[in-house]
Amino acid sequence: MESQDARARPDGLDFRAEVPARGQWRTTVQVRPGVDQEHADGVFPMGTEPGDFGPARRLRAWRESAPRITEIEDPELHRTLRRSLEDLGALRIFDPAHPEDTAVAAGAPWFMALFGWDSLLSSYMALSLDQNLALGTLQTLARSQGRRIDPATEEGPGRILHETRFGLDFPLARGGGSVYYGTADATPLFVIVLGELSRWGIAPRGRRVPAPSRRPGAGVGREARRPRR
């Protein structure tokens, strides 16, 4: 924990400030978790506003680009639509290695991660709102498409993942794994969303879904014929 002009105590921080009449005083307290004296880097530099950084800017851009609801007689329906837009915007996730792609997480707070079926279905149902959600979800899933047979993760050639997790409570974490492929519906749903996206005329111009992902079921038949364990 750190803050400018603060004195640390075992149970908190002390500040000494002189605030004139009608004046203002403000400070910033930054808390960074650490293990064995190694602390994580701060997300927001000291003295800056959280609203000036990527997540807040992306949320503002989402609100500004979303369809505007002007005349609805039913106030409950109006609130539901506005809440749905806010929730969908909050479920967007971004890979720092591929900031151009926006994918949809499965749910908050416990499932803020990429799930094959959930992410594909949510982006599919939101095609009329923002086709880039489906495009980014497809691109992101394609990068983790199965390429080999692995009984531990149920990976198979052409298979689309079921879920990604990074917590230590994930069963595959002990083996260093973070992706699980055990699903029967994500792979065909991937093909459906890819086909539907092309009907919207979004099949990317200047950006390509990686070639193996154009036929994600290519190895599923061979996988299905393996003897069951």
Accessible surface in RSA format (square Angstrom, percent):
REM  Atomic radii and reference values for relative SASA: ProtOr
REM  Chains: A
REM  Algorithm: Lee & Richards
REM  Probe-radius: 1.40
REM  Slices: 20
REM RES _ NUM      All-atoms   Total-Side   Main-Chain    Non-polar    All polar
REM                ABS   REL    ABS   REL    ABS   REL    ABS   REL    ABS   REL
RES MET A   1   133.43  69.1  74.95  49.6  58.47 139.2  66.63  56.6  66.80  88.5
RES GLU A   2    71.00  40.8  66.36  50.2   4.64  11.1  30.31  58.6  40.70  33.2
RES SER A   3    19.66  16.6   0.00   0.0  19.66  45.3   1.31   2.8  18.35  25.7
RES GLN A   4   111.25  62.2 102.50  74.9   8.76  20.8  37.19  79.2  74.06  56.2
RES ASP A   5   136.81  95.8 103.04 102.6  33.77  79.9  42.57 100.2  94.24  94.0
RES ALA A   6    34.09  31.3   1.86   2.9  32.23  73.3   3.78   5.3  30.30  80.3
RES ARG A   7   168.01  70.5 163.66  83.4   4.34  10.3  71.52  97.7  96.49  58.5
RES ALA A   8    79.53  73.1  53.26  82.2  26.27  59.8  53.41  75.2  26.12  69.2
RES ARG A   9   100.14  42.0  85.27  43.5  14.87  35.4  44.77  61.2  55.37  33.6
RES PRO A  10   151.68 110.5 104.91  95.6  46.77 170.0 118.40  97.8  33.28 206.8
RES ASP A  11   120.87  84.7  82.49  82.1  38.37  90.7  48.05 113.1  72.82  72.6
RES GLY A  12    23.59  29.1   0.00   N/A  23.59  29.1  19.95  54.7   3.64   8.2
RES LEU A  13    36.49  20.3  15.33  11.0  21.16  53.2  15.33  10.8  21.16  56.9
RES ASP A  14    42.75  29.9  37.52  37.3   5.23  12.4  19.00  44.7  23.75  23.7
RES PHE A  15    70.80  35.4  35.97  22.3  34.83  90.6  37.61  22.8  33.19  95.0
RES ARG A  16   221.08  92.8 190.64  97.2  30.44  72.5  76.91 105.1 144.17  87.4
RES ALA A  17    46.09  42.4   9.81  15.1  36.28  82.5  15.21  21.4  30.88  81.8
RES GLU A  18   157.19  90.2 128.86  97.5  28.33  67.4  56.39 109.1 100.80  82.3
RES VAL A  19    77.61  51.1  45.09  40.8  32.51  78.3  45.90  39.9  31.70  86.0
RES PRO A  20    96.55  70.4  79.59  72.6  16.96  61.6  92.76  76.6   3.78  23.5
RES ALA A  21   100.34  92.3  63.98  98.7  36.36  82.7  76.30 107.5  24.03  63.7
RES ARG A  22   246.50 103.5 194.18  99.0  52.32 124.6  82.68 113.0 163.82  99.3
RES GLY A  23    31.04  38.3   0.00   N/A  31.04  38.3  13.43  36.8  17.62  39.5
RES GLN A  24   173.50  97.0 140.03 102.3  33.47  79.7  47.95 102.1 125.55  95.2
RES TRP A  25   121.47  48.7  90.93  44.0  30.54  71.7  77.54  41.3  43.93  71.3
RES ARG A  26   185.80  78.0 163.58  83.4  22.22  52.9  76.63 104.7 109.17  66.2
RES THR A  27    54.77  39.0  19.72  20.0  35.05  83.5  26.10  35.1  28.67  43.3
RES THR A  28    58.45  41.6  51.93  52.6   6.52  15.5  34.44  46.3  24.02  36.3
RES VAL A  29    69.20  45.5  42.15  38.2  27.05  65.2  42.15  36.6  27.05  73.4
RES GLN A  30    27.56  15.4  24.09  17.6   3.47   8.3  14.93  31.8  12.63   9.6
RES VAL A  31   100.00  65.8  75.70  68.5  24.30  58.6  75.70  65.8  24.30  65.9
RES ARG A  32    82.12  34.5  73.11  37.3   9.00  21.4   6.78   9.3  75.33  45.7
RES PRO A  33   101.72  74.1  89.18  81.3  12.53  45.6 100.19  82.7   1.53   9.5
RES GLY A  34    42.01  51.8   0.00   N/A  42.01  51.8   7.99  21.9  34.02  76.2
RES VAL A  35   113.64  74.8 106.67  96.6   6.97  16.8 110.84  96.3   2.80   7.6
RES ASP A  36   128.78  90.2  99.49  99.0  29.30  69.3  35.37  83.3  93.41  93.2
RES GLN A  37   165.90  92.8 140.38 102.6  25.51  60.7  56.01 119.2 109.88  83.3
RES GLU A  38   137.59  79.0 127.31  96.3  10.28  24.5  45.19  87.4  92.40  75.4
RES HIS A  39   100.86  55.1  73.81  51.3  27.05  69.2  36.04  37.1  64.82  75.4
RES ALA A  40    50.85  46.8  37.42  57.7  13.43  30.6  48.55  68.4   2.30   6.1
RES ASP A  41   129.08  90.4 110.52 110.0  18.56  43.9  33.40  78.6  95.68  95.4
RES GLY A  42    33.76  41.6   0.00   N/A  33.76  41.6   7.31  20.1  26.45  59.2
RES VAL A  43   113.27  74.5  91.47  82.8  21.79  52.5  97.54  84.7  15.73  42.7
RES PHE A  44    75.19  37.6  71.29  44.2   3.90  10.1  71.29  43.2   3.90  11.2
RES PRO A  45    73.28  53.4  62.85  57.3  10.44  37.9  71.93  59.4   1.35   8.4
RES MET A  46    52.76  27.3  31.26  20.7  21.50  51.2  31.24  26.6  21.52  28.5
RES GLY A  47    63.03  77.7   0.00   N/A  63.03  77.7  28.32  77.7  34.71  77.7
RES THR A  48    55.88  39.7  41.38  42.0  14.50  34.6  46.20  62.1   9.67  14.6
RES GLU A  49    80.85  46.4  80.50  60.9   0.35   0.8  41.25  79.8  39.60  32.3
RES PRO A  50    75.87  55.3  73.76  67.2   2.10   7.6  73.79  60.9   2.08  12.9
RES GLY A  51    28.25  34.8   0.00   N/A  28.25  34.8  22.96  63.0   5.29  11.8
RES ASP A  52    86.53  60.6  75.44  75.1  11.09  26.2  24.23  57.0  62.30  62.1
RES PHE A  53    50.71  25.4  50.38  31.2   0.33   0.9  50.71  30.7   0.00   0.0
RES GLY A  54    16.80  20.7   0.00   N/A  16.80  20.7  11.18  30.7   5.62  12.6
RES PRO A  55    78.03  56.9  69.34  63.2   8.69  31.6  72.23  59.6   5.80  36.1
RES ALA A  56    29.44  27.1  21.07  32.5   8.37  19.0  27.82  39.2   1.62   4.3
RES ARG A  57   125.44  52.7 120.80  61.6   4.65  11.1  45.43  62.1  80.01  48.5
RES ARG A  58    90.04  37.8  86.17  43.9   3.87   9.2  35.13  48.0  54.91  33.3
RES LEU A  59    51.26  28.5  51.18  36.6   0.08   0.2  51.18  35.9   0.08   0.2
RES ARG A  60   104.58  43.9 103.37  52.7   1.21   2.9  52.13  71.2  52.45  31.8
RES ALA A  61    55.46  51.0  50.21  77.5   5.25  11.9  52.72  74.2   2.74   7.3
RES TRP A  62    12.55   5.0   9.17   4.4   3.37   7.9  11.42   6.1   1.13   1.8
RES ARG A  63   106.18  44.6  99.29  50.6   6.88  16.4  34.01  46.5  72.17  43.7
RES GLU A  64   119.68  68.7 102.02  77.2  17.66  42.1  37.08  71.7  82.60  67.4
RES SER A  65    90.06  76.1  53.95  72.0  36.11  83.2  50.59 107.7  39.47  55.3
RES ALA A  66     9.84   9.0   0.94   1.4   8.90  20.3   5.05   7.1   4.79  12.7
RES PRO A  67    71.95  52.4  59.93  54.6  12.03  43.7  71.65  59.2   0.30   1.9
RES ARG A  68   175.57  73.7 148.20  75.5  27.38  65.2  56.48  77.2 119.10  72.2
RES ILE A  69    41.29  23.5  20.93  15.6  20.36  49.1  24.63  17.7  16.66  45.2
RES THR A  70   116.87  83.1  82.06  83.2  34.81  83.0  62.68  84.2  54.19  81.9
RES GLU A  71   161.15  92.5 131.09  99.2  30.06  71.6  49.54  95.8 111.61  91.1
RES ILE A  72    53.15  30.2  25.78  19.2  27.37  66.0  30.58  22.0  22.57  61.2
RES GLU A  73   180.81 103.8 148.25 112.2  32.56  77.5  70.00 135.4 110.81  90.5
RES ASP A  74    72.64  50.9  66.77  66.5   5.87  13.9  25.61  60.3  47.04  46.9
RES PRO A  75    79.63  58.0  74.38  67.8   5.26  19.1  79.33  65.5   0.30   1.9
RES GLU A  76   105.33  60.5 105.09  79.5   0.24   0.6  51.25  99.1  54.08  44.2
RES LEU A  77    86.91  48.4  82.91  59.3   3.99  10.0  86.22  60.6   0.68   1.8
RES HIS A  78    60.62  33.1  60.62  42.1   0.00   0.0  40.25  41.5  20.37  23.7
RES ARG A  79   132.34  55.6 127.68  65.1   4.66  11.1  70.70  96.6  61.65  37.4
RES THR A  80    78.54  55.9  73.34  74.4   5.20  12.4  53.52  71.9  25.02  37.8
RES LEU A  81    68.05  37.9  67.24  48.1   0.81   2.0  67.30  47.3   0.75   2.0
RES ARG A  82    74.06  31.1  74.00  37.7   0.06   0.1  28.05  38.3  46.01  27.9
RES ARG A  83   139.13  58.4 135.93  69.3   3.20   7.6  63.86  87.3  75.26  45.6
RES SER A  84    58.03  49.0  49.67  66.3   8.36  19.3  33.14  70.6  24.89  34.9
RES LEU A  85    19.69  11.0  19.04  13.6   0.65   1.6  19.69  13.8   0.00   0.0
RES GLU A  86    39.41  22.6  37.33  28.2   2.08   4.9  19.39  37.5  20.02  16.3
RES ASP A  87    65.48  45.9  63.26  63.0   2.23   5.3  23.53  55.4  41.95  41.8
RES LEU A  88    27.51  15.3  25.87  18.5   1.64   4.1  26.98  18.9   0.53   1.4
RES GLY A  89     4.13   5.1   0.00   N/A   4.13   5.1   0.00   0.0   4.13   9.2
RES ALA A  90    64.99  59.8  45.92  70.9  19.07  43.4  53.69  75.6  11.31  30.0
RES LEU A  91    34.28  19.1  34.28  24.5   0.00   0.0  34.28  24.1   0.00   0.0
RES ARG A  92    34.97  14.7  23.44  11.9  11.53  27.5   1.44   2.0  33.54  20.3
RES ILE A  93    41.56  23.6  37.56  28.0   4.00   9.6  40.34  29.1   1.22   3.3
RES PHE A  94    53.69  26.9  27.94  17.3  25.75  67.0  29.82  18.1  23.87  68.3
RES ASP A  95    54.22  38.0  46.55  46.3   7.67  18.1  18.44  43.4  35.78  35.7
RES PRO A  96   126.01  91.8  98.77  90.0  27.23  99.0 108.40  89.5  17.61 109.4
RES ALA A  97    78.14  71.9  44.80  69.1  33.35  75.9  56.41  79.4  21.73  57.6
RES HIS A  98    56.38  30.8  56.24  39.1   0.13   0.3  34.64  35.7  21.73  25.3
RES PRO A  99    94.29  68.7  77.87  71.0  16.42  59.7  78.33  64.7  15.96  99.2
RES GLU A 100   101.35  58.2  72.51  54.9  28.84  68.7  52.68 101.9  48.67  39.7
RES ASP A 101     4.44   3.1   2.24   2.2   2.20   5.2   0.48   1.1   3.97   4.0
RES THR A 102    24.58  17.5  22.97  23.3   1.61   3.8   5.41   7.3  19.17  29.0
RES ALA A 103     2.87   2.6   2.75   4.2   0.12   0.3   2.75   3.9   0.12   0.3
RES VAL A 104     0.00   0.0   0.00   0.0   0.00   0.0   0.00   0.0   0.00   0.0
RES ALA A 105     0.34   0.3   0.00   0.0   0.34   0.8   0.00   0.0   0.34   0.9
RES ALA A 106    28.32  26.0   4.66   7.2  23.66  53.8   4.77   6.7  23.55  62.4
RES GLY A 107    17.41  21.5   0.00   N/A  17.41  21.5  17.41  47.8   0.00   0.0
RES ALA A 108    73.74  67.8  38.28  59.1  35.46  80.7  39.08  55.0  34.66  91.8
RES PRO A 109   100.40  73.2  83.32  76.0  17.08  62.1  84.85  70.1  15.55  96.6
RES TRP A 110   205.60  82.5 187.82  90.9  17.78  41.7 166.70  88.9  38.90  63.1
RES PHE A 111    90.79  45.4  90.39  56.0   0.40   1.0  90.79  55.0   0.00   0.0
RES MET A 112    80.37  41.6  54.11  35.8  26.27  62.5  53.63  45.6  26.75  35.4
RES ALA A 113    15.46  14.2  11.04  17.0   4.42  10.1  15.46  21.8   0.00   0.0
RES LEU A 114    13.32   7.4  11.92   8.5   1.39   3.5  11.92   8.4   1.39   3.7
RES PHE A 115    15.85   7.9  15.85   9.8   0.00   0.0  15.85   9.6   0.00   0.0
RES GLY A 116     0.00   0.0   0.00   N/A   0.00   0.0   0.00   0.0   0.00   0.0
RES TRP A 117   103.78  41.6 103.28  50.0   0.50   1.2  88.26  47.1  15.52  25.2
RES ASP A 118    44.54  31.2  42.09  41.9   2.44   5.8   5.39  12.7  39.15  39.0
RES SER A 119     0.00   0.0   0.00   0.0   0.00   0.0   0.00   0.0   0.00   0.0
RES LEU A 120     0.02   0.0   0.02   0.0   0.00   0.0   0.02   0.0   0.00   0.0
RES LEU A 121    47.88  26.7  47.88  34.3   0.00   0.0  47.88  33.6   0.00   0.0
RES SER A 122    30.38  25.7  26.77  35.7   3.62   8.3   6.21  13.2  24.17  33.9
RES SER A 123     0.01   0.0   0.01   0.0   0.00   0.0   0.00   0.0   0.01   0.0
RES TYR A 124    72.79  34.0  67.50  38.4   5.29  13.8  35.11  26.4  37.68  46.4
RES MET A 125   140.99  73.0 107.56  71.2  33.43  79.6  78.49  66.7  62.51  82.8
RES ALA A 126     9.42   8.7   4.35   6.7   5.06  11.5   9.39  13.2   0.03   0.1
RES LEU A 127     7.09   4.0   6.96   5.0   0.14   0.3   6.96   4.9   0.14   0.4
RES SER A 128    93.47  79.0  65.41  87.3  28.06  64.6  37.56  80.0  55.91  78.3
RES LEU A 129    47.65  26.5  24.06  17.2  23.60  59.3  25.80  18.1  21.85  58.8
RES ASP A 130    35.86  25.1  32.64  32.5   3.22   7.6  10.44  24.6  25.42  25.3
RES GLN A 131    41.39  23.1  40.92  29.9   0.47   1.1   2.43   5.2  38.96  29.6
RES ASN A 132    88.89  61.3  86.66  83.7   2.23   5.4  19.06  45.9  69.83  67.5
RES LEU A 133     1.59   0.9   1.59   1.1   0.00   0.0   1.59   1.1   0.00   0.0
RES ALA A 134     0.02   0.0   0.00   0.0   0.02   0.1   0.00   0.0   0.02   0.1
RES LEU A 135     9.23   5.1   9.23   6.6   0.00   0.0   9.23   6.5   0.00   0.0
RES GLY A 136     1.26   1.6   0.00   N/A   1.26   1.6   1.12   3.1   0.14   0.3
RES THR A 137     0.00   0.0   0.00   0.0   0.00   0.0   0.00   0.0   0.00   0.0
RES LEU A 138     0.00   0.0   0.00   0.0   0.00   0.0   0.00   0.0   0.00   0.0
RES GLN A 139    11.37   6.4  11.24   8.2   0.13   0.3   1.13   2.4  10.24   7.8
RES THR A 140    23.92  17.0  22.61  22.9   1.31   3.1  20.30  27.3   3.62   5.5
RES LEU A 141     0.07   0.0   0.00   0.0   0.07   0.2   0.00   0.0   0.07   0.2
RES ALA A 142     0.33   0.3   0.00   0.0   0.33   0.8   0.00   0.0   0.33   0.9
RES ARG A 143    78.31  32.9  52.98  27.0  25.33  60.3  43.10  58.9  35.21  21.3
RES SER A 144    36.78  31.1  29.35  39.2   7.43  17.1  10.37  22.1  26.41  37.0
RES GLN A 145     5.75   3.2   2.77   2.0   2.97   7.1   1.76   3.8   3.98   3.0
RES GLY A 146     3.20   4.0   0.00   N/A   3.20   4.0   0.00   0.0   3.20   7.2
RES ARG A 147   139.59  58.6 114.39  58.3  25.19  60.0  69.48  95.0  70.10  42.5
RES ARG A 148   144.61  60.7 139.84  71.3   4.77  11.4  60.30  82.4  84.31  51.1
RES ILE A 149    80.98  46.1  58.72  43.7  22.26  53.7  58.72  42.3  22.26  60.4
RES ASP A 150    24.43  17.1  23.14  23.0   1.29   3.1   2.97   7.0  21.46  21.4
RES PRO A 151    60.35  44.0  57.45  52.4   2.90  10.5  58.25  48.1   2.10  13.0
RES ALA A 152    72.01  66.2  47.34  73.1  24.66  56.1  58.85  82.9  13.16  34.9
RES THR A 153    18.79  13.4  18.79  19.1   0.00   0.0  18.70  25.1   0.09   0.1
RES GLU A 154    58.59  33.6  58.35  44.1   0.24   0.6   9.46  18.3  49.12  40.1
RES GLU A 155    18.95  10.9  18.89  14.3   0.06   0.1   0.01   0.0  18.94  15.5
RES GLY A 156     0.55   0.7   0.00   N/A   0.55   0.7   0.55   1.5   0.00   0.0
RES PRO A 157    30.70  22.4  30.07  27.4   0.62   2.3  30.33  25.0   0.36   2.3
RES GLY A 158    10.25  12.6   0.00   N/A  10.25  12.6   5.67  15.6   4.58  10.3
RES ARG A 159    36.43  15.3  36.43  18.6   0.00   0.0   0.82   1.1  35.61  21.6
RES ILE A 160     0.00   0.0   0.00   0.0   0.00   0.0   0.00   0.0   0.00   0.0
RES LEU A 161     0.14   0.1   0.03   0.0   0.11   0.3   0.03   0.0   0.11   0.3
RES HIS A 162    50.66  27.7  50.53  35.1   0.13   0.3  30.41  31.3  20.24  23.6
RES GLU A 163    26.04  14.9  26.04  19.7   0.00   0.0   0.00   0.0  26.04  21.3
RES THR A 164    14.31  10.2  14.31  14.5   0.00   0.0  11.05  14.8   3.26   4.9
RES ARG A 165    56.31  23.6  54.80  27.9   1.51   3.6  13.47  18.4  42.84  26.0
RES PHE A 166   169.41  84.8 134.34  83.2  35.07  91.3 140.25  85.0  29.17  83.5
RES GLY A 167    36.81  45.4   0.00   N/A  36.81  45.4  30.03  82.4   6.78  15.2
RES LEU A 168   161.33  89.8 146.81 105.0  14.52  36.5 146.81 103.1  14.52  39.1
RES ASP A 169   122.31  85.7  88.82  88.4  33.49  79.2  52.22 122.9  70.09  69.9
RES PHE A 170    11.93   6.0  10.06   6.2   1.87   4.9  11.93   7.2   0.00   0.0
RES PRO A 171   101.42  73.9  85.09  77.6  16.33  59.4  87.37  72.1  14.06  87.4
RES LEU A 172    32.60  18.2  28.67  20.5   3.92   9.9  31.74  22.3   0.86   2.3
RES ALA A 173    28.02  25.8  11.05  17.1  16.97  38.6  13.23  18.6  14.80  39.2
RES ARG A 174   209.53  88.0 168.34  85.8  41.19  98.1  80.18 109.6 129.36  78.4
RES GLY A 175    75.68  93.3   0.00   N/A  75.68  93.3  39.58 108.6  36.11  80.9
RES GLY A 176    71.84  88.6   0.00   N/A  71.84  88.6  37.55 103.1  34.28  76.8
RES GLY A 177    24.53  30.3   0.00   N/A  24.53  30.3  19.87  54.5   4.66  10.4
RES SER A 178    33.65  28.4  29.91  39.9   3.73   8.6   9.95  21.2  23.69  33.2
RES VAL A 179    34.13  22.5  31.31  28.3   2.81   6.8  31.31  27.2   2.81   7.6
RES TYR A 180    54.01  25.2  54.01  30.7   0.00   0.0  32.12  24.1  21.89  27.0
RES TYR A 181    14.70   6.9  14.70   8.4   0.00   0.0   3.58   2.7  11.12  13.7
RES GLY A 182    22.59  27.9   0.00   N/A  22.59  27.9   4.66  12.8  17.93  40.2
RES THR A 183    20.24  14.4   5.48   5.6  14.76  35.2  11.45  15.4   8.79  13.3
RES ALA A 184    97.83  90.0  68.66 106.0  29.17  66.4  76.51 107.7  21.32  56.5
RES ASP A 185    63.13  44.2  60.96  60.7   2.17   5.1  28.28  66.6  34.84  34.8
RES ALA A 186     0.00   0.0   0.00   0.0   0.00   0.0   0.00   0.0   0.00   0.0
RES THR A 187    10.90   7.8  10.86  11.0   0.04   0.1   9.80  13.2   1.10   1.7
RES PRO A 188    68.68  50.1  62.53  57.0   6.15  22.4  68.02  56.2   0.66   4.1
RES LEU A 189    17.62   9.8  16.86  12.1   0.76   1.9  17.10  12.0   0.52   1.4
RES PHE A 190     0.00   0.0   0.00   0.0   0.00   0.0   0.00   0.0   0.00   0.0
RES VAL A 191    71.10  46.8  69.06  62.5   2.04   4.9  69.06  60.0   2.04   5.5
RES ILE A 192    89.18  50.7  80.86  60.2   8.31  20.0  87.37  62.9   1.81   4.9
RES VAL A 193     0.00   0.0   0.00   0.0   0.00   0.0   0.00   0.0   0.00   0.0
RES LEU A 194    30.57  17.0  30.38  21.7   0.19   0.5  30.38  21.3   0.19   0.5
RES GLY A 195    34.26  42.2   0.00   N/A  34.26  42.2  32.68  89.7   1.58   3.5
RES GLU A 196    37.59  21.6  35.48  26.8   2.11   5.0   1.32   2.6  36.27  29.6
RES LEU A 197     0.80   0.4   0.80   0.6   0.00   0.0   0.80   0.6   0.00   0.0
RES SER A 198    55.48  46.9  39.70  53.0  15.78  36.4  25.02  53.3  30.47  42.7
RES ARG A 199   193.30  81.2 153.26  78.1  40.03  95.3  55.87  76.4 137.43  83.3
RES TRP A 200   112.53  45.2  85.85  41.6  26.67  62.6  87.42  46.6  25.11  40.7
RES GLY A 201    61.98  76.4   0.00   N/A  61.98  76.4  34.34  94.2  27.64  61.9
RES ILE A 202    47.86  27.2  41.74  31.1   6.12  14.8  45.52  32.8   2.34   6.3
RES ALA A 203    58.42  53.7  38.44  59.3  19.98  45.5  39.74  56.0  18.68  49.5
RES PRO A 204    29.65  21.6  10.73   9.8  18.92  68.8  13.12  10.8  16.53 102.7
RES ARG A 205   232.60  97.7 201.13 102.5  31.46  74.9  86.85 118.7 145.75  88.3
RES GLY A 206    82.94 102.3   0.00   N/A  82.94 102.3  42.57 116.8  40.38  90.4
RES ARG A 207    81.93  34.4  76.43  39.0   5.50  13.1  54.29  74.2  27.64  16.7
RES ARG A 208   162.72  68.3 145.07  74.0  17.65  42.0  62.52  85.4 100.20  60.7
RES VAL A 209     1.52   1.0   1.36   1.2   0.16   0.4   1.36   1.2   0.16   0.4
RES PRO A 210    45.67  33.3  35.54  32.4  10.14  36.8  45.67  37.7   0.00   0.0
RES ALA A 211    58.44  53.7  48.21  74.4  10.22  23.3  48.37  68.1  10.06  26.7
RES PRO A 212    72.74  53.0  60.22  54.9  12.51  45.5  69.79  57.6   2.95  18.3
RES SER A 213     0.28   0.2   0.28   0.4   0.00   0.0   0.00   0.0   0.28   0.4
RES ARG A 214   126.96  53.3 106.56  54.3  20.40  48.6  45.29  61.9  81.67  49.5
RES ARG A 215   165.80  69.6 159.66  81.4   6.14  14.6  66.89  91.4  98.92  59.9
RES PRO A 216     0.77   0.6   0.77   0.7   0.00   0.0   0.77   0.6   0.00   0.0
RES GLY A 217    39.16  48.3   0.00   N/A  39.16  48.3  22.42  61.5  16.74  37.5
RES ALA A 218    45.83  42.1  16.95  26.2  28.88  65.7  29.96  42.2  15.87  42.0
RES GLY A 219     0.39   0.5   0.00   N/A   0.39   0.5   0.04   0.1   0.35   0.8
RES VAL A 220    45.96  30.2  45.02  40.8   0.95   2.3  45.79  39.8   0.17   0.5
RES GLY A 221    38.13  47.0   0.00   N/A  38.13  47.0  33.27  91.3   4.86  10.9
RES ARG A 222   135.98  57.1 128.81  65.7   7.16  17.1  58.18  79.5  77.79  47.1
RES GLU A 223    14.25   8.2   9.36   7.1   4.89  11.6   4.92   9.5   9.33   7.6
RES ALA A 224    80.28  73.8  44.98  69.4  35.30  80.3  56.05  78.9  24.23  64.2
RES ARG A 225   180.76  75.9 150.86  76.9  29.90  71.2  77.14 105.4 103.62  62.8
RES ARG A 226    77.14  32.4  65.90  33.6  11.25  26.8  33.43  45.7  43.71  26.5
RES PRO A 227   122.80  89.5 102.36  93.3  20.44  74.3 113.92  94.1   8.88  55.2
RES ARG A 228   230.32  96.7 195.68  99.8  34.64  82.5  78.82 107.7 151.49  91.8
RES ARG A 229   214.78  90.2 137.85  70.3  76.94 183.2  97.10 132.7 117.69  71.3
END  Absolute sums over single chains surface
CHAIN  1 A    15467.6      12104.5       3363.1       8642.1       6825.5
END  Absolute sums over all chains
TOTAL         15467.6      12104.5       3363.1       8642.1       6825.5
